[in-house]
Amino acid sequence: MSKIWRKYRLAELASIMKREHKNNRLVSYLINHFNAAIVSLDRIICTPISSLLTIVVIAIALALPFGLAVLLQNAKVLTQNWDKGTQISLYLKMNLAETEKQTLLQQLRSDSNIANVQYISPEEGLETLQKSVDVQGVLKQLQENPLPGVVVITPKVTEPRAVDSLFNIMQQLSAVDSVRLDRTWFERLYYLVEFVRHGFLALLFLFGLGVVFIVGNTIRLALQSSSKEIKVFKLIGANDAYVRRPFLYTGLYYGVAGAGLAWVIVFAAMLWISVPVHDLAASYGGDFILQRLDINGVLTLFGVGAVLGWIGARLAVMKHVRKN
């Protein structure tokens, strides 16, 4: 089949050279691309074993970083309620006037960095304390409520530095006696997610570079085996763009096919671990469903595969075509 297409390419090239003077350049351009796409697909089909090995290696290289991206996405979903649990407690000064308290609450509720403001009066705090601890004997000896009013705010920001900045601002409020923020676990969680995110980007870069070299080496071998054919094309007037076009499509096909197989690998892996993850969540009284690669992720995967395949083929073709 490959020989038939090579003969057809030669005849098609001669036909284009003859009608070059006519005003149908757009049609000729589209025909050239169509023929190059068919020839490159034929080249892959005629070498099934080597093509399959190349596609599998590309798929593994793409599946690892995108699989990590899916795990990162699930980690963010799993911990989003934890982020909402980050709170700053403002202990108000004793005997604070009602007007000052209302002014403070209004100021906090109008702050764009604060998602929620809850006021706990001294009476409500004392009632909660009585329910949680047996302090009836102690309270009887007190003439007045010793608890201050407390304002519990939930920050809208999640970045630790932004939370620290908000914490420092709260400490400077004149109506506030003290401020408390338990941020140790919050910072650890945030930096852990950031570590995984940077790891994903590093893996994507390294494995992406590997895909470029894999495709480039495969195209280089294909160029060497087709060197005589390339010389014949150039002798009858083919330019560099015409010669390299089928190889660029070959790299594109490798990238897209590798991305498709990578999607299958990631989907199967998520499906495989979804049951134990669900059982683990159920043991803690939760109901967590493992998310898979969404439509945006799938499109990104195929786009990255196509671009990396094209780049690898482009780098391999540029040097070889110029030499010949």
Rosetta silent file (secondary structure, phi, psi, omega in degrees, C-alpha in Angstrom):
SEQUENCE: MSKIWRKYRLAELASIMKREHKNNRLVSYLINHFNAAIVSLDRIICTPISSLLTIVVIAIALALPFGLAVLLQNAKVLTQNWDKGTQISLYLKMNLAETEKQTLLQQLRSDSNIANVQYISPEEGLETLQKSVDVQGVLKQLQENPLPGVVVITPKVTEPRAVDSLFNIMQQLSAVDSVRLDRTWFERLYYLVEFVRHGFLALLFLFGLGVVFIVGNTIRLALQSSSKEIKVFKLIGANDAYVRRPFLYTGLYYGVAGAGLAWVIVFAAMLWISVPVHDLAASYGGDFILQRLDINGVLTLFGVGAVLGWIGARLAVMKHVRKN
SCORE:     score description
SCORE:     0.000 S_00000001
   1 L     0.000  -36.385 -178.295    0.000    0.000    0.000 S_00000001
   2 H   -64.163  -40.183  179.722    2.873    2.347    0.817 S_00000001
   3 H   -64.996  -37.725  178.602    4.362    1.969   -2.650 S_00000001
   4 H   -61.779  -43.914 -179.511    0.996    2.750   -4.234 S_00000001
   5 H   -68.304  -33.134  177.061    0.724    5.972   -2.251 S_00000001
   6 H   -65.048  -42.244  177.014    4.265    6.960   -3.132 S_00000001
   7 H   -63.741  -39.713  178.944    3.470    6.599   -6.833 S_00000001
   8 H   -64.874  -38.008  178.405    0.291    8.580   -6.296 S_00000001
   9 H   -63.422  -40.545  178.640    2.241   11.314   -4.527 S_00000001
  10 H   -64.755  -44.794  178.563    4.633   11.588   -7.452 S_00000001
  11 H   -64.428  -40.443  179.912    1.773   11.803   -9.953 S_00000001
  12 H   -65.651  -38.969  178.480   -0.060   14.312   -7.746 S_00000001
  13 H   -64.788  -43.607  178.621    3.076   16.450   -7.436 S_00000001
  14 H   -61.945  -38.261  179.109    3.593   16.486  -11.197 S_00000001
  15 H   -64.983  -39.430  179.077   -0.036   17.482  -11.667 S_00000001
  16 H   -65.606  -40.811 -179.136    0.357   20.372   -9.238 S_00000001
  17 H   -62.924  -33.720 -178.653    3.493   21.590  -11.003 S_00000001
  18 H   -72.802  -37.662 -175.976    1.616   21.662  -14.332 S_00000001
  19 L  -100.060   21.957 -176.212   -1.369   23.669  -13.100 S_00000001
  20 L   -63.486  -25.592 -176.160    0.658   25.996  -10.894 S_00000001
  21 L   -77.916  -13.832 -177.252   -0.214   28.973  -13.111 S_00000001
  22 L   -80.418  158.748 -176.889   -3.944   28.644  -12.443 S_00000001
  23 L   -89.616   56.467  177.018   -5.705   30.586   -9.684 S_00000001
  24 L  -128.937   43.049 -176.570   -6.597   27.579   -7.548 S_00000001
  25 H   -65.265  -36.782  179.944   -3.880   27.810   -4.926 S_00000001
  26 H   -64.182  -43.815  178.625   -6.285   27.358   -2.042 S_00000001
  27 H   -63.552  -43.962  178.799   -7.673   24.146   -3.524 S_00000001
  28 H   -62.247  -38.584  179.565   -4.162   22.871   -4.249 S_00000001
  29 H   -63.061  -44.998  179.062   -3.116   23.750   -0.695 S_00000001
  30 H   -66.295  -39.443  178.299   -6.004   21.761    0.787 S_00000001
  31 H   -63.840  -41.107  178.571   -5.351   18.831   -1.546 S_00000001
  32 H   -59.296  -45.328 -179.365   -1.691   18.825   -0.529 S_00000001
  33 H   -67.076  -39.019  178.798   -2.594   18.632    3.143 S_00000001
  34 H   -62.984  -45.951 -179.832   -5.174   15.909    2.554 S_00000001
  35 H   -65.241  -39.702  178.677   -2.705   13.800    0.598 S_00000001
  36 H   -64.157  -38.252  178.618    0.020   14.367    3.200 S_00000001
  37 H   -65.032  -40.065  179.789   -2.369   13.277    5.957 S_00000001
  38 H   -68.145  -44.692 -179.260   -3.251   10.084    4.048 S_00000001
  39 H   -62.020  -42.877 -179.970    0.386    9.264    3.240 S_00000001
  40 H   -66.948  -36.660  176.175    1.476    9.772    6.865 S_00000001
  41 H   -66.298  -38.874  176.877   -1.383    7.582    8.107 S_00000001
  42 H   -62.531  -38.425 -179.814   -0.365    4.933    5.574 S_00000001
  43 H   -64.663  -38.087  178.518    3.210    5.068    6.884 S_00000001
  44 H   -68.638  -41.898 -179.295    2.001    4.397   10.439 S_00000001
  45 H   -65.279  -35.010 -178.136   -0.248    1.518    9.335 S_00000001
  46 H   -74.574  -13.873  176.638    2.579   -0.105    7.376 S_00000001
  47 L  -125.830   68.918 -171.323    4.783   -0.216   10.510 S_00000001
  48 H   -65.814  -39.537 -174.653    2.291   -1.374   13.172 S_00000001
  49 H   -69.031  -51.832 -179.406    4.700   -2.758   15.770 S_00000001
  50 H   -64.747  -36.852  178.345    7.100    0.192   15.897 S_00000001
  51 H   -65.605  -41.639  179.775    4.205    2.654   15.701 S_00000001
  52 H   -64.853  -40.989  178.458    2.378    0.908   18.543 S_00000001
  53 H   -62.475  -41.795  178.386    5.497    0.927   20.714 S_00000001
  54 H   -63.056  -43.816 -179.214    5.957    4.641   20.089 S_00000001
  55 H   -64.494  -39.816 -179.818    2.325    5.370   20.913 S_00000001
  56 H   -65.168  -43.620  179.197    2.491    3.312   24.135 S_00000001
  57 H   -62.633  -43.244  177.444    5.634    5.124   25.329 S_00000001
  58 H   -62.111  -41.424 -179.067    4.014    8.502   24.576 S_00000001
  59 H   -62.347  -43.346  179.124    0.844    7.408   26.386 S_00000001
  60 H   -64.216  -41.592  179.905    2.753    6.430   29.525 S_00000001
  61 H   -63.771  -33.474  179.527    4.691    9.707   29.464 S_00000001
  62 H   -85.144  -30.548 -175.975    1.443   11.689   29.245 S_00000001
  63 H   -69.052  -34.988 -177.276   -0.577    9.512   31.636 S_00000001
  64 H   -63.178  -53.870  179.614    1.734   10.041   34.617 S_00000001
  65 H   -67.975  -36.145 -179.023    1.474   13.857   34.896 S_00000001
  66 H   -75.021  -28.745  172.322   -2.205   13.964   33.934 S_00000001
  67 H   -65.160  -40.420  175.478   -2.981   11.168   36.401 S_00000001
  68 H   -63.983  -35.454  178.039   -1.298   13.269   39.075 S_00000001
  69 H   -64.361  -37.830  177.470   -3.408   16.227   37.933 S_00000001
  70 H   -66.127  -41.408  177.471   -6.587   14.193   38.495 S_00000001
  71 H   -63.721  -38.182  177.219   -5.407   13.240   41.979 S_00000001
  72 H   -64.544  -40.840  178.316   -4.660   16.905   42.686 S_00000001
  73 H   -62.380  -40.860  178.196   -8.148   17.860   41.522 S_00000001
  74 H   -68.276  -35.698  177.966   -9.654   15.258   43.879 S_00000001
  75 H   -64.486  -38.717  178.646   -7.476   16.496   46.733 S_00000001
  76 H   -66.219  -40.642  178.249   -8.782   20.028   46.239 S_00000001
  77 H   -65.592  -39.662 -178.134  -12.384   18.790   46.248 S_00000001
  78 H   -67.060  -32.919 -174.364  -11.729   16.700   49.339 S_00000001
  79 H  -102.909    5.172 -177.337  -10.167   19.568   51.273 S_00000001
  80 H   -66.397  -32.677  176.570  -12.379   22.455   50.156 S_00000001
  81 H   -71.754  -28.857  175.753  -14.523   22.073   53.266 S_00000001
  82 H   -66.295  -40.317  177.728  -11.379   22.125   55.375 S_00000001
  83 H   -60.470  -38.475 -179.631  -10.430   25.462   53.861 S_00000001
  84 H   -68.416  -20.872 -179.073  -13.865   26.778   54.791 S_00000001
  85 L   -79.476   -5.915  178.058  -13.211   25.652   58.368 S_00000001
  86 L   -71.399  121.598 -175.406  -10.368   28.138   58.800 S_00000001
  87 L  -134.948  150.110  174.721  -11.604   30.747   61.261 S_00000001
  88 E  -115.832  125.390 -179.097  -10.251   33.741   63.121 S_00000001
  89 E  -101.008  125.258  178.345  -11.713   34.417   66.567 S_00000001
  90 E  -106.691  115.676  177.907  -11.857   38.034   67.780 S_00000001
  91 E   -92.966  114.333 -174.535  -12.272   38.390   71.537 S_00000001
  92 E   -77.314  159.353  178.322  -13.873   41.762   72.206 S_00000001
  93 L   -69.098  148.126  179.561  -13.052   44.021   75.104 S_00000001
  94 L   -66.690  147.378  178.048  -15.184   43.689   78.205 S_00000001
  95 L    58.655   35.223  178.017  -18.029   46.168   78.646 S_00000001
  96 L   -72.572  134.296 -178.767  -17.834   47.191   74.985 S_00000001
  97 L   -64.652  149.952 -177.604  -20.594   49.632   74.044 S_00000001
  98 H   -63.279  -37.239  179.714  -23.365   48.339   71.801 S_00000001
  99 H   -65.778  -39.712  178.128  -22.726   51.037   69.195 S_00000001
 100 H   -65.341  -39.054  179.656  -19.031   50.113   68.996 S_00000001
 101 H   -64.381  -44.857 -179.721  -19.936   46.442   68.623 S_00000001
 102 H   -66.177  -36.981  177.213  -22.405   47.116   65.787 S_00000001
 103 H   -63.051  -41.685  179.079  -19.880   49.389   64.050 S_00000001
 104 H   -64.205  -45.225 -179.503  -17.266   46.628   64.230 S_00000001
 105 H   -62.794  -40.746  178.194  -19.657   44.000   62.865 S_00000001
 106 H   -64.820  -39.201  179.131  -20.676   46.264   60.002 S_00000001
 107 H   -64.763  -41.674 -179.093  -17.029   46.950   59.195 S_00000001
 108 H   -69.032  -40.205 -178.341  -16.178   43.252   59.150 S_00000001
 109 H   -69.048  -23.057  178.434  -19.166   42.284   57.004 S_00000001
 110 L   -88.705   -3.289 -179.724  -18.216   44.884   54.403 S_00000001
 111 L   -76.864  125.444 -176.984  -14.651   43.528   54.135 S_00000001
 112 L   -70.391  -16.316  179.935  -14.142   41.778   50.775 S_00000001
 113 L   -89.754   -0.242 -177.991  -11.602   39.365   52.310 S_00000001
 114 E  -114.327  126.996 -178.175  -14.125   37.970   54.802 S_00000001
 115 E   -86.316  -36.133 -176.255  -16.681   35.360   53.731 S_00000001
 116 E  -149.980  144.158  178.443  -18.727   35.130   56.928 S_00000001
 117 E  -127.740  125.310  179.050  -19.053   36.952   60.248 S_00000001
 118 E  -127.131  127.032  179.632  -20.681   35.358   63.315 S_00000001
 119 E  -101.888  128.977  177.020  -21.131   37.132   66.649 S_00000001
 120 E  -114.079  112.905 -177.966  -21.309   35.067   69.843 S_00000001
 121 L   -72.235  162.286  177.251  -22.578   37.079   72.789 S_00000001
 122 H   -57.489  -37.630 -179.960  -21.259   36.490   76.336 S_00000001
 123 H   -65.716  -43.197  178.705  -24.568   34.867   77.277 S_00000001
 124 H   -65.801  -39.184  177.343  -24.419   32.438   74.321 S_00000001
 125 H   -63.018  -40.491  179.216  -20.803   31.616   75.123 S_00000001
 126 H   -67.103  -38.821  178.769  -21.676   30.896   78.750 S_00000001
 127 H   -64.440  -41.286  177.502  -24.574   28.672   77.720 S_00000001
 128 H   -64.873  -39.538  178.559  -22.330   26.673   75.389 S_00000001
 129 H   -64.031  -39.345  179.693  -19.739   26.342   78.134 S_00000001
 130 H   -66.359  -33.214  179.634  -22.336   25.010   80.566 S_00000001
 131 H   -73.809  -32.305 -175.127  -23.429   22.362   78.070 S_00000001
 132 H   -90.903  -29.551 -176.985  -19.914   21.153   77.356 S_00000001
 133 L  -134.974  143.579  178.340  -18.373   21.321   80.864 S_00000001
 134 L   -83.655   94.475 -177.958  -19.856   20.955   84.365 S_00000001
 135 L  -124.109   24.496 -177.208  -18.989   24.355   85.848 S_00000001
 136 H   -60.435  -40.553 -179.120  -22.165   25.067   87.778 S_00000001
 137 H   -64.789  -37.790 -179.939  -20.328   25.226   91.103 S_00000001
 138 H   -70.821  -41.683 -175.805  -17.766   27.688   89.784 S_00000001
 139 H   -67.460  -30.406 -179.905  -20.332   29.935   88.105 S_00000001
 140 H   -65.244  -26.137 -179.016  -22.378   30.249   91.281 S_00000001
 141 L   -82.889  -10.482 -179.016  -19.422   31.912   92.964 S_00000001
 142 L   -94.423  139.901 -179.239  -19.149   34.536   90.199 S_00000001
 143 L   -85.955  -22.719 -179.778  -21.235   37.687   90.359 S_00000001
 144 L  -144.568  165.782 -179.271  -21.135   38.376   86.623 S_00000001
 145 L   -68.735  122.450 -177.591  -20.440   36.639   83.314 S_00000001
 146 L   -86.239   -5.600 -174.591  -16.638   36.474   82.836 S_00000001
 147 L   -86.545  140.187  176.392  -16.801   35.691   79.128 S_00000001
 148 L   -87.361  168.243  171.229  -16.315   38.420   76.488 S_00000001
 149 L   -71.675  144.113 -177.186  -18.195   38.741   73.237 S_00000001
 150 E  -125.825  134.316  173.988  -16.563   36.805   70.407 S_00000001
 151 E  -111.793  118.878  179.544  -16.669   37.483   66.677 S_00000001
 152 E  -103.476  118.058 -179.145  -15.824   34.441   64.536 S_00000001
 153 E  -113.341  143.460  175.925  -14.880   35.328   60.975 S_00000001
 154 E  -107.382  114.200 -178.597  -14.299   32.972   58.055 S_00000001
 155 E   -66.012  142.829  174.088  -11.687   34.335   55.626 S_00000001
 156 L   -80.687  -30.039  178.856  -12.542   34.341   51.943 S_00000001
 157 L   -78.827  153.048 -179.800   -8.842   34.123   51.079 S_00000001
 158 L  -122.208  -15.820  179.980   -7.036   30.779   51.407 S_00000001
 159 L   -71.028  130.396 -174.797   -3.397   31.663   50.744 S_00000001
 160 H   -53.488  -38.999 -179.345   -1.493   31.605   54.089 S_00000001
 161 H   -65.720  -37.599  178.504    0.127   35.003   53.571 S_00000001
 162 H   -67.943  -38.613  177.098   -3.251   36.586   52.866 S_00000001
 163 H   -65.101  -41.558  177.417   -4.709   34.966   55.998 S_00000001
 164 H   -61.793  -40.002  178.279   -1.756   36.247   58.043 S_00000001
 165 H   -62.910  -43.160  177.711   -2.301   39.737   56.643 S_00000001
 166 H   -64.688  -38.123  178.065   -5.969   39.597   57.625 S_00000001
 167 H   -61.186  -43.325  179.662   -4.967   38.309   61.077 S_00000001
 168 H   -65.827  -37.007  178.103   -2.625   41.268   61.589 S_00000001
 169 H   -65.038  -41.270 -179.943   -5.348   43.718   60.538 S_00000001
 170 H   -64.069  -33.349  179.549   -7.768   42.183   63.056 S_00000001
 171 H   -66.532  -24.189 -176.451   -5.198   42.612   65.841 S_00000001
 172 L   -87.740   -3.936 -179.639   -5.105   46.369   65.229 S_00000001
 173 L   -69.975  134.279 -174.459   -8.845   46.900   65.752 S_00000001
 174 L   -68.828  -28.245 -177.294   -9.497   49.080   68.782 S_00000001
 175 L   -84.630   -5.004 -175.698  -12.552   47.099   69.936 S_00000001
 176 E  -100.335  131.829  178.481  -10.657   43.790   69.920 S_00000001
 177 E   -87.284  -43.807  178.607   -8.788   42.581   72.985 S_00000001
 178 E  -152.925  159.184 -178.047   -7.123   39.497   71.453 S_00000001
 179 E  -130.531  140.647  179.655   -7.171   37.436   68.270 S_00000001
 180 E  -130.557  135.260  178.085   -6.696   33.693   67.835 S_00000001
 181 E  -142.847  118.992  175.661   -5.967   31.735   64.661 S_00000001
 182 L   -91.929   93.254 -171.872   -5.102   28.053   64.514 S_00000001
 183 L  -110.871    1.475 -176.857   -3.206   28.094   61.226 S_00000001
 184 H   -62.216  -51.963 -178.787   -0.621   25.314   61.592 S_00000001
 185 H   -66.739  -34.078 -179.208   -2.718   22.583   59.961 S_00000001
 186 H   -64.343  -44.280  179.372   -4.058   25.057   57.416 S_00000001
 187 H   -65.210  -40.954  178.653   -0.567   26.035   56.236 S_00000001
 188 H   -61.864  -42.911  178.294    0.527   22.421   56.027 S_00000001
 189 H   -63.216  -45.278 -178.517   -2.497   21.550   53.918 S_00000001
 190 H   -62.235  -47.121 -177.264   -2.000   24.520   51.615 S_00000001
 191 H   -70.933  -27.981  175.186    1.694   23.871   51.060 S_00000001
 192 H   -66.191  -44.720  178.079    1.061   20.163   50.508 S_00000001
 193 H   -64.641  -39.132  177.674   -1.400   20.960   47.712 S_00000001
 194 H   -65.226  -37.230  177.608    1.051   23.506   46.277 S_00000001
 195 H   -62.477  -45.041  179.011    3.816   20.888   46.372 S_00000001
 196 H   -64.330  -39.377 -179.668    1.667   18.438   44.414 S_00000001
 197 H   -64.344  -44.448  178.100    0.718   21.167   41.920 S_00000001
 198 H   -67.694  -32.978  175.480    4.350   22.104   41.283 S_00000001
 199 H   -64.036  -38.336  176.910    5.190   18.409   41.014 S_00000001
 200 H   -62.333  -44.799 -179.859    2.547   18.072   38.310 S_00000001
 201 H   -64.817  -39.023  178.885    4.032   20.974   36.342 S_00000001
 202 H   -65.862  -44.163  178.665    7.555   19.566   36.699 S_00000001
 203 H   -64.700  -39.817  179.159    6.450   16.109   35.552 S_00000001
 204 H   -61.625  -40.385  178.832    4.494   17.594   32.669 S_00000001
 205 H   -67.197  -47.698 -176.763    7.593   19.480   31.511 S_00000001
 206 H   -65.680  -48.633 -179.537    9.967   16.508   31.874 S_00000001
 207 H   -70.835  -31.197  174.280    7.674   13.926   30.300 S_00000001
 208 H   -63.433  -41.136  175.512    6.626   16.434   27.645 S_00000001
 209 H   -62.320  -38.208  176.729   10.276   16.862   26.762 S_00000001
 210 H   -63.219  -40.194  177.960   10.512   13.084   26.605 S_00000001
 211 H   -61.867  -41.930  179.043    7.568   12.936   24.185 S_00000001
 212 H   -59.693  -44.818 -179.309    9.280   15.491   21.934 S_00000001
 213 H   -69.409  -37.113  178.876   12.460   13.399   21.825 S_00000001
 214 H   -63.041  -50.086  179.445   10.548   10.143   21.299 S_00000001
 215 H   -64.611  -41.554  179.672    8.591   11.525   18.365 S_00000001
 216 H   -60.124  -42.429  179.448   11.677   13.286   17.023 S_00000001
 217 H   -67.748  -39.396  178.162   13.705   10.088   17.055 S_00000001
 218 H   -63.699  -43.398  179.431   10.897    8.119   15.398 S_00000001
 219 H   -67.880  -35.509  178.566   10.524   10.724   12.659 S_00000001
 220 H   -61.554  -42.775  177.285   14.305   10.842   12.194 S_00000001
 221 H   -64.925  -39.026  177.543   14.353    7.088   11.512 S_00000001
 222 H   -65.422  -36.316  177.225   11.441    7.480    9.095 S_00000001
 223 H   -66.124  -40.666  179.051   13.324   10.251    7.306 S_00000001
 224 H   -64.346  -39.444  179.005   16.413    8.099    6.954 S_00000001
 225 H   -73.337  -17.654 -179.202   14.399    5.254    5.461 S_00000001
 226 L  -109.931   17.721 -176.007   12.712    7.688    3.045 S_00000001
 227 H   -61.585  -39.258  178.930   15.823    9.626    2.045 S_00000001
 228 H   -66.007  -41.315  178.382   15.761    8.320   -1.542 S_00000001
 229 H   -62.259  -40.413  179.485   12.108    9.195   -1.911 S_00000001
 230 H   -63.633  -40.794  179.383   12.795   12.725   -0.606 S_00000001
 231 H   -63.829  -39.392  177.925   15.596   13.195   -3.160 S_00000001
 232 H   -63.321  -44.410  178.641   13.269   12.131   -5.985 S_00000001
 233 H   -58.202  -43.639 -178.268   10.631   14.609   -4.823 S_00000001
 234 H   -69.467  -32.002  179.376   13.179   17.424   -4.757 S_00000001
 235 H   -66.053  -30.679 -178.539   14.524   16.529   -8.219 S_00000001
 236 L   -96.874   10.981  169.230   11.086   17.035   -9.779 S_00000001
 237 L   108.008    8.547  179.705   10.577   20.384   -8.034 S_00000001
 238 L   -72.735  136.594  177.271    9.099   19.710   -4.588 S_00000001
 239 L   -87.421  176.668 -176.229    9.894   22.383   -2.010 S_00000001
 240 H   -63.475  -37.803 -179.172   10.799   21.774    1.645 S_00000001
 241 H   -62.964  -39.475 -179.830    7.244   22.371    2.861 S_00000001
 242 H   -66.651  -38.187 -177.029    5.872   19.709    0.540 S_00000001
 243 H   -72.662  -42.115 -174.337    8.477   17.173    1.655 S_00000001
 244 H   -82.725  -14.422 -174.766    8.168   17.693    5.393 S_00000001
 245 H   -58.362  -46.606  179.268    4.373   17.912    5.512 S_00000001
 246 H   -61.333  -35.177 -179.187    3.674   14.123    5.736 S_00000001
 247 H   -71.015  -33.035  175.926    6.216   13.741    8.545 S_00000001
 248 H   -66.032  -40.220  175.988    4.594   16.573   10.503 S_00000001
 249 H   -65.371  -34.692  177.267    1.262   14.797   10.197 S_00000001
 250 H   -62.273  -46.461  176.692    2.944   11.597   11.385 S_00000001
 251 H   -61.065  -39.041  178.500    4.165   13.363   14.523 S_00000001
 252 H   -63.300  -43.206  178.755    0.693   14.823   15.026 S_00000001
 253 H   -62.887  -43.045  178.687   -0.872   11.367   14.726 S_00000001
 254 H   -60.114  -44.487 -179.579    1.580    9.910   17.224 S_00000001
 255 H   -63.637  -44.743 -178.984    0.801   12.669   19.713 S_00000001
 256 H   -68.001  -43.244  178.704   -2.981   12.366   19.372 S_00000001
 257 H   -64.241  -41.424  176.858   -2.920    8.561   19.514 S_00000001
 258 H   -62.920  -38.888  177.495   -0.641    8.655   22.553 S_00000001
 259 H   -65.210  -39.739  178.284   -2.983   11.140   24.235 S_00000001
 260 H   -62.985  -43.968  177.610   -5.960    8.889   23.517 S_00000001
 261 H   -67.939  -34.904  176.812   -4.236    5.876   25.051 S_00000001
 262 H   -62.889  -40.150  177.327   -3.111    8.037   28.000 S_00000001
 263 H   -61.803  -40.962  178.055   -6.742    8.998   28.621 S_00000001
 264 H   -63.162  -42.361  179.881   -7.694    5.314   28.661 S_00000001
 265 H   -62.971  -46.957 -179.512   -4.893    4.566   31.149 S_00000001
 266 H   -64.372  -42.361  179.596   -5.890    7.418   33.473 S_00000001
 267 H   -62.105  -44.508  179.953   -9.582    6.499   33.256 S_00000001
 268 H   -65.283  -39.563 -179.971   -8.844    2.836   34.044 S_00000001
 269 H   -65.150  -43.716  178.758   -6.570    3.786   36.945 S_00000001
 270 H   -65.730  -36.932  178.235   -9.184    6.098   38.480 S_00000001
 271 H   -66.558  -35.253 -178.221  -11.847    3.427   38.015 S_00000001
 272 H   -69.549  -39.475 -176.419   -9.603    0.862   39.694 S_00000001
 273 H   -93.654   -2.506 -177.306   -8.914    2.929   42.820 S_00000001
 274 H   -65.907  -36.729 -178.076  -12.409    4.458   43.090 S_00000001
 275 H   -67.116  -51.234  177.689  -13.796    1.512   45.101 S_00000001
 276 H   -62.866  -32.943  177.367  -11.126    1.516   47.851 S_00000001
 277 H   -65.802  -41.880  178.380  -11.314    5.326   48.050 S_00000001
 278 H   -64.484  -40.791  178.458  -15.094    5.144   48.481 S_00000001
 279 H   -65.055  -38.312  178.309  -14.710    2.448   51.158 S_00000001
 280 H   -64.306  -43.936  178.445  -12.109    4.566   52.971 S_00000001
 281 H   -64.338  -38.218  179.912  -14.415    7.601   52.948 S_00000001
 282 H   -66.066  -33.067  178.898  -17.317    5.459   54.168 S_00000001
 283 H   -65.769  -23.175  176.910  -15.237    4.202   57.109 S_00000001
 284 L   -97.738    8.893  179.007  -14.963    7.842   58.247 S_00000001
 285 L    80.635   16.183 -179.729  -18.686    8.407   57.759 S_00000001
 286 L  -107.974  175.548  178.696  -18.251   10.325   54.501 S_00000001
 287 L  -138.517   87.816 -175.907  -19.394    9.820   50.943 S_00000001
 288 L  -111.162  125.374  177.757  -16.649   10.783   48.524 S_00000001
 289 L  -105.834  122.973 -176.981  -16.824    9.910   44.821 S_00000001
 290 L   -66.541  124.434  179.587  -13.503   10.001   43.016 S_00000001
 291 L   -81.800  146.635  178.107  -13.616   12.482   40.154 S_00000001
 292 L  -106.965 -179.767 -178.804  -12.189   11.599   36.769 S_00000001
 293 L   -64.282  120.088 -178.120  -10.640   13.723   34.037 S_00000001
 294 L   -79.659 -178.515 -174.434  -13.298   16.242   32.967 S_00000001
 295 H   -63.441  -37.915  177.357  -13.912   17.489   29.436 S_00000001
 296 H   -64.981  -39.691  177.241  -11.469   20.381   29.820 S_00000001
 297 H   -65.330  -39.885  178.630   -8.807   17.992   31.043 S_00000001
 298 H   -64.196  -45.415  178.892   -9.428   15.614   28.135 S_00000001
 299 H   -63.063  -39.428  177.349   -9.191   18.444   25.602 S_00000001
 300 H   -64.222  -41.550  178.677   -6.015   19.684   27.275 S_00000001
 301 H   -60.075  -48.184 -179.999   -4.533   16.175   27.173 S_00000001
 302 H   -67.269  -36.979  178.064   -5.223   15.793   23.449 S_00000001
 303 H   -65.043  -44.490  178.469   -4.010   19.324   22.763 S_00000001
 304 H   -63.615  -42.962  178.893   -0.744   18.776   24.636 S_00000001
 305 H   -61.976  -44.077 -180.000   -0.200   15.453   22.881 S_00000001
 306 H   -64.074  -45.204 -178.623   -0.830   16.938   19.449 S_00000001
 307 H   -64.904  -45.095  179.965    1.430   19.952   20.039 S_00000001
 308 H   -64.363  -39.790  177.011    4.287   17.871   21.490 S_00000001
 309 H   -63.198  -42.058  179.263    4.050   15.393   18.610 S_00000001
 310 H   -66.387  -41.257  179.686    4.125   18.196   16.062 S_00000001
 311 H   -63.598  -44.562  178.873    7.082   19.899   17.765 S_00000001
 312 H   -60.243  -43.066  178.319    9.065   16.663   17.882 S_00000001
 313 H   -67.132  -39.581 -179.703    8.419   16.008   14.205 S_00000001
 314 H   -61.764  -45.304 -179.599    9.206   19.597   13.279 S_00000001
 315 H   -64.039  -38.066 -179.468   12.584   19.539   15.019 S_00000001
 316 H   -71.786  -36.685 -175.203   13.530   16.259   13.359 S_00000001
 317 H   -75.787  -37.591 -173.154   12.406   17.313    9.885 S_00000001
 318 H   -54.515  -50.010 -176.376   13.981   20.757    9.792 S_00000001
 319 H   -71.282  -40.626 -176.339   17.596   19.594    9.888 S_00000001
 320 H   -68.683  -42.353 -178.464   17.157   16.542    7.684 S_00000001
 321 H   -64.807  -38.186 -179.678   15.283   18.267    4.864 S_00000001
 322 H   -65.724  -35.849  179.857   17.877   21.039    4.632 S_00000001
 323 H   -66.811  -33.076 -177.549   20.675   18.476    4.290 S_00000001
 324 L   -95.393    0.000    0.000   18.930   16.795    1.397 S_00000001
